[in-house]
Amino acid sequence: MSLLRRLLPRTYMARRNLLRAKARSGLAVVTIVIGVVAIGGLGSFGVAFQSAQMDAIGDFGNEVLISPGEDNGPLLDERDRRNVERIAGDNEIIPLLVAQWQLESAGETVTVRGVGEPQLLYDISEGSVPDNWRSGVLVGSEFAEEHEINPGQSIRLDGRTYRVHAVLEEEGQTSVANPNQAVVVPPSGIDVSGYHNLLLMAENPSEASALADEVRSNLNEREKRVEVVDFSQFAEQFDRAFQQIRLFLLGVGGISLLVAGISIANVMLMSAIERREEIGVLRAVGYQRIDVLGIMLTEAMLLGVIGALVGVALSLLATMGINSLLLDGPFAFQPATVTYLILAFAFGVGASVVAGLYPAWKASRKRPVEALRG
């Protein structure tokens, strides 16, 4: 303490003054903690909730689904595919087929999807997709778990035996060709002359929207050959909804910090009133107004720093609990989570200093004689 007194006299005096009113200082710190936890914890919850929901929904904003139109047959033909490829340029086009086959081991009908280049559409959980994939199947995660199937095993579908090359990662519910409870085969494995759908994979939602408009205008000029579903609008709506949720949560945290600021201002005003004579003595022995102002602001800053540190620590623990419930584990932190914790700390300290400005200014403006007389 003697070292602190010599090197940082204002901090030493501010610390001493706060310890003289432990109960009042403690209550002020508690209000700061509540405000910081409200911003950090609620902000982190919003981030984790959005991440969990987007994982469940799937990353579909950059996809355009093209299906046969009312003036076309039940399938898209090669001419339709070439036209879409011309418009898509360097973007990937994935042909999609679907059928219902009998799984003989279970005596049930399963959905079979014919997908060209499945590695572009799905993630692999176990096994691998052969480079020249013309035979065998891939199975969805739920299908594999339900029927206890692993890569390397064989299954019989519609009287034919197929080798399982890989088990696919679980996909969101909005996945266009959801594989979770399905079997995926090469398009040639489904005997039809055409395609049920074409999936255009754009670089981003805005490009997907532009390509969708171009496909509509080029292929439906004289007759409605295709139906085009542009998912970018849905993705933008989800983003706006989640942003509004996070803003609401931050607003709740901001109200908590406003209450904390009022509490800090009250503590500092009461401290200035109770210590008028002490402030007068300091001014009489040579302390300037800036010195008194510095001591009072340091007190407010100390309250803010202590409250913010405790609040961030509690927010971190709360975030770990939220991550355990909504994401893959307690340490599945999102980049935005760190931003919210930093903002919560900064707002906690900033609110305390701002709240202490008027009481500190009021105390520093007292003349020595007036302060001693008070």
C-alpha positions in Angstrom: 0.0 0.0 0.0 2.9 2.4 0.7 4.2 1.8 -2.9 0.7 2.5 -4.2 0.5 5.6 -2.1 3.8 7.0 -3.5 3.2 6.1 -7.1 -0.5 6.6 -7.5 -1.7 8.8 -4.7 -5.1 9.5 -6.3 -5.8 5.7 -6.7 -4.7 5.1 -3.1 -7.0 7.8 -1.7 -9.9 6.6 -4.0 -9.4 3.1 -2.7 -9.3 4.2 0.9 -12.5 6.3 0.5 -14.4 3.4 -1.1 -13.3 1.0 1.7 -14.6 3.5 4.3 -18.2 2.8 2.9 -17.9 -0.9 2.1 -21.7 -1.6 2.1 -22.5 1.3 -0.2 -19.6 0.6 -2.5 -20.5 -3.0 -2.6 -24.1 -2.3 -3.6 -22.8 0.0 -6.4 -20.5 -2.7 -7.7 -23.5 -5.2 -7.7 -25.5 -2.9 -9.9 -22.6 -2.7 -12.3 -22.2 -6.4 -12.3 -25.9 -6.9 -13.1 -25.7 -4.4 -16.0 -22.5 -6.0 -17.4 -24.0 -9.5 -17.2 -27.1 -8.3 -18.9 -25.2 -7.0 -21.9 -22.5 -9.8 -22.0 -24.8 -12.7 -21.1 -27.8 -11.7 -23.2 -25.6 -10.7 -26.1 -23.8 -14.1 -26.0 -27.1 -15.9 -25.7 -28.3 -14.1 -28.8 -25.2 -15.1 -30.7 -25.4 -18.8 -29.6 -29.1 -18.9 -30.3 -28.6 -17.6 -33.8 -25.8 -20.0 -34.5 -27.9 -22.9 -33.2 -30.9 -22.0 -35.3 -28.8 -21.4 -38.5 -27.2 -24.8 -38.0 -30.7 -26.3 -37.7 -32.0 -24.4 -40.7 -29.0 -24.9 -42.9 -26.9 -22.6 -45.0 -29.3 -22.2 -47.8 -29.1 -18.5 -48.7 -26.8 -19.1 -51.7 -28.9 -21.8 -53.3 -31.4 -21.6 -56.2 -33.7 -24.5 -56.8 -35.0 -25.0 -60.3 -37.9 -27.4 -60.9 -40.1 -28.2 -64.0 -42.7 -25.5 -64.7 -46.3 -25.9 -65.5 -45.6 -25.8 -69.3 -42.9 -28.4 -69.0 -43.0 -32.1 -68.4 -42.5 -33.8 -65.0 -38.7 -33.6 -65.5 -36.2 -31.1 -66.7 -34.4 -32.2 -69.8 -30.8 -31.8 -71.1 -31.8 -28.6 -72.9 -33.0 -27.1 -69.6 -29.7 -28.1 -67.9 -27.6 -26.6 -70.7 -29.5 -23.3 -70.5 -29.1 -23.1 -66.7 -25.4 -23.9 -67.0 -25.0 -21.1 -69.6 -26.5 -18.6 -67.2 -24.7 -20.0 -64.1 -21.3 -19.5 -65.6 -18.6 -20.8 -63.2 -21.2 -21.6 -60.4 -21.9 -25.2 -59.7 -25.0 -26.9 -61.0 -26.0 -30.1 -59.1 -28.6 -32.4 -60.7 -31.1 -33.9 -58.3 -33.3 -37.0 -58.6 -35.6 -38.7 -56.1 -37.2 -42.1 -55.8 -38.7 -44.4 -53.3 -37.1 -47.8 -52.9 -37.7 -50.8 -50.6 -35.1 -51.4 -47.8 -35.4 -55.2 -47.6 -33.7 -55.7 -44.2 -36.4 -53.5 -42.6 -39.3 -54.0 -45.0 -39.9 -50.3 -45.3 -39.8 -47.7 -48.0 -36.9 -45.2 -47.9 -36.2 -42.0 -49.9 -33.4 -42.4 -52.4 -31.8 -39.2 -53.7 -29.8 -39.2 -56.9 -27.2 -36.4 -56.5 -24.3 -35.5 -58.8 -21.1 -34.6 -56.9 -22.5 -35.0 -53.4 -19.3 -33.7 -51.9 -20.3 -30.2 -53.0 -23.6 -30.5 -51.2 -22.9 -32.6 -48.1 -20.2 -33.0 -45.4 -18.9 -36.5 -44.8 -19.1 -37.9 -41.2 -17.5 -41.3 -41.8 -15.9 -42.9 -44.9 -15.3 -41.2 -48.2 -16.8 -40.6 -51.6 -14.9 -42.3 -54.4 -13.3 -39.9 -57.0 -15.2 -41.7 -59.8 -18.5 -42.4 -58.0 -20.6 -44.6 -60.2 -21.7 -47.3 -57.8 -22.5 -47.8 -54.1 -24.4 -45.5 -51.8 -24.1 -42.8 -49.1 -26.4 -42.9 -46.2 -27.7 -40.1 -43.9 -26.8 -39.8 -40.3 -30.2 -40.6 -38.9 -30.7 -43.5 -41.4 -27.3 -45.0 -40.4 -28.0 -44.7 -36.7 -31.5 -46.2 -37.0 -30.3 -49.2 -39.0 -26.9 -49.5 -37.4 -25.0 -49.0 -40.7 -21.3 -48.2 -41.1 -19.1 -47.5 -44.1 -18.0 -50.8 -45.8 -21.2 -52.6 -45.0 -23.8 -53.6 -47.7 -27.5 -52.9 -47.9 -30.2 -54.3 -50.2 -32.5 -51.9 -51.9 -35.2 -53.0 -54.4 -33.6 -56.4 -54.9 -30.0 -55.0 -55.5 -27.1 -55.0 -53.1 -25.2 -51.7 -52.6 -21.9 -51.0 -50.7 -22.1 -48.1 -48.3 -19.2 -45.7 -49.0 -19.9 -43.1 -46.4 -22.2 -41.7 -43.7 -23.2 -38.1 -44.2 -23.2 -35.3 -41.6 -26.6 -34.2 -40.3 -28.0 -31.4 -42.4 -30.4 -28.6 -41.4 -34.2 -29.1 -42.0 -34.2 -26.6 -44.9 -31.6 -28.6 -46.8 -32.9 -28.9 -50.4 -31.9 -32.5 -50.7 -32.0 -33.5 -47.0 -30.1 -36.7 -46.6 -30.6 -37.3 -42.9 -33.1 -40.2 -43.3 -32.3 -41.0 -46.9 -29.9 -42.9 -49.1 -27.9 -41.1 -51.8 -26.9 -42.7 -55.0 -25.3 -41.5 -58.3 -27.9 -39.9 -60.7 -27.4 -42.8 -63.1 -28.7 -45.1 -60.4 -32.2 -43.8 -60.8 -33.6 -44.8 -64.1 -35.3 -41.7 -65.5 -34.6 -39.6 -68.5 -34.2 -36.1 -67.0 -33.9 -34.4 -63.6 -36.4 -33.7 -60.9 -34.5 -30.5 -59.9 -31.3 -28.6 -60.6 -29.6 -26.9 -57.7 -27.6 -23.8 -58.6 -24.9 -23.0 -56.0 -24.0 -19.3 -56.0 -21.2 -17.5 -54.1 -23.5 -15.5 -51.9 -27.2 -14.6 -51.4 -27.1 -11.5 -53.5 -25.6 -13.4 -56.5 -28.1 -16.2 -56.0 -30.9 -13.6 -56.2 -29.5 -12.1 -59.5 -29.0 -15.6 -61.0 -32.6 -16.6 -60.1 -34.0 -13.6 -61.9 -31.9 -14.3 -64.9 -33.0 -17.9 -65.1 -36.7 -16.8 -64.9 -36.3 -14.2 -67.6 -34.4 -16.5 -70.0 -36.2 -19.8 -69.6 -39.7 -18.5 -69.1 -39.8 -16.0 -71.9 -42.5 -17.7 -73.9 -43.7 -20.4 -71.7 -43.2 -21.3 -68.0 -40.7 -24.1 -68.4 -39.2 -23.8 -64.9 -40.1 -22.9 -61.4 -37.3 -21.0 -59.6 -37.1 -20.8 -55.8 -34.6 -18.2 -54.6 -33.7 -18.9 -50.9 -31.7 -15.6 -50.5 -34.8 -13.7 -49.4 -35.5 -16.2 -46.7 -31.9 -16.0 -45.5 -32.1 -12.2 -45.4 -35.4 -12.4 -43.4 -33.8 -14.7 -40.9 -30.8 -12.4 -40.5 -33.0 -9.4 -39.9 -35.1 -11.3 -37.3 -32.0 -12.4 -35.4 -30.5 -8.9 -35.5 -33.8 -7.6 -34.0 -33.6 -10.2 -31.2 -30.1 -9.2 -30.4 -30.9 -5.5 -30.4 -33.8 -6.2 -28.0 -31.5 -8.2 -25.7 -28.9 -5.4 -25.8 -31.6 -2.9 -25.0 -32.5 -4.8 -21.9 -28.9 -4.8 -20.9 -28.6 -1.1 -21.6 -31.5 -0.4 -19.2 -29.7 -2.4 -16.5 -26.5 -0.3 -17.0 -28.6 2.9 -16.9 -29.9 1.8 -13.5 -26.3 1.0 -12.5 -25.2 4.4 -13.6 -27.8 6.1 -11.5 -26.7 4.1 -8.5 -23.1 5.1 -9.1 -24.1 8.8 -9.3 -26.0 8.4 -6.0 -23.0 6.8 -4.3 -20.7 9.6 -5.5 -23.1 12.4 -4.6 -23.5 11.0 -1.1 -19.8 10.6 -0.8 -19.2 14.2 -1.8 -21.7 15.5 0.7 -20.4 13.4 3.6 -16.8 14.4 2.8 -17.2 18.1 2.3 -15.0 19.0 5.2 -12.4 16.5 4.1 -12.5 18.1 0.6 -12.2 21.5 2.2 -9.0 20.4 4.1 -7.5 19.0 0.9 -8.2 22.3 -0.9 -6.8 24.3 2.1 -3.5 22.4 2.1 -2.9 22.9 -1.6 -4.9 20.3 -3.6 -6.3 21.9 -6.8 -9.7 21.4 -8.3 -8.3 19.0 -10.8 -6.9 16.8 -8.0 -10.2 16.6 -6.3 -11.9 15.8 -9.6 -9.3 13.1 -10.3 -9.8 11.4 -6.9 -13.6 11.3 -7.3 -13.4 10.1 -10.9 -10.9 7.4 -9.9 -13.4 6.2 -7.3 -16.1 5.9 -9.9 -13.6 4.1 -12.3 -12.6 1.6 -9.6 -16.2 0.8 -8.9 -16.7 0.3 -12.7 -13.6 -1.8 -13.2 -14.3 -4.1 -10.3 -18.0 -4.5 -11.3 -17.1 -5.0 -15.0 -14.5 -7.6 -14.2 -16.9 -9.6 -12.0 -19.6 -9.2 -14.6 -17.5 -10.4 -17.5 -16.4 -13.4 -15.4 -20.0 -14.3 -14.6 -21.0 -13.6 -18.3 -18.2 -16.0 -19.4 -19.6 -18.7 -17.1 -23.1 -18.1 -18.3 -21.9 -18.2 -21.9 -20.3 -21.6 -21.3 -23.6 -22.9 -20.0 -25.5 -21.5 -22.9 -23.0 -23.0 -25.4 -23.4 -26.4 -23.7 -27.2 -26.2 -24.1 -27.4 -24.7 -27.7 -24.1 -25.5 -29.3 -21.5 -28.4 -29.4 -20.0 -27.7 -26.0 -19.0 -25.0 -23.4 -16.0 -23.8 -25.4 -17.9 -23.4 -28.7 -17.4 -19.6 -28.6 -18.5 -17.6 -31.5 -16.4 -14.5 -32.6 -19.2 -12.2 -31.8 -19.3 -13.5 -28.3 -15.9 -12.0 -27.5 -17.1 -8.7 -29.0 -20.1 -8.6 -26.6 -17.9 -9.4 -23.6 -15.5 -6.6 -24.5 -18.4 -4.2 -25.1 -20.0 -5.2 -21.8 -16.7 -4.4 -19.9 -16.3 -1.1 -21.7 -19.9 -0.1 -21.1 -19.6 -1.0 -17.4 -16.5 1.1 -16.9 -17.7 3.9 -19.1 -21.1 4.1 -17.4 -19.4 4.4 -14.0 -17.1 7.2 -15.1 -19.9 9.1 -16.8 -22.1 8.7 -13.7 -19.3 10.0 -11.5 -18.6 13.1 -13.7 -21.3 15.4 -12.1 -20.6 14.5 -8.5 -16.8 14.9 -9.0 -17.3 18.2 -10.8 -19.6 19.4 -8.0 -17.2 18.4 -5.3 -14.2 20.0 -7.1 -16.1 23.4 -7.5 -16.4 23.9 -3.7 -14.3 26.6 -2.3 -12.1 25.6 0.6 -13.9 28.0 3.0 -17.4 26.8 1.9 -16.4 23.1 2.2 -14.9 23.6 5.7 -18.0 25.5 6.8 -20.2 22.7 5.5 
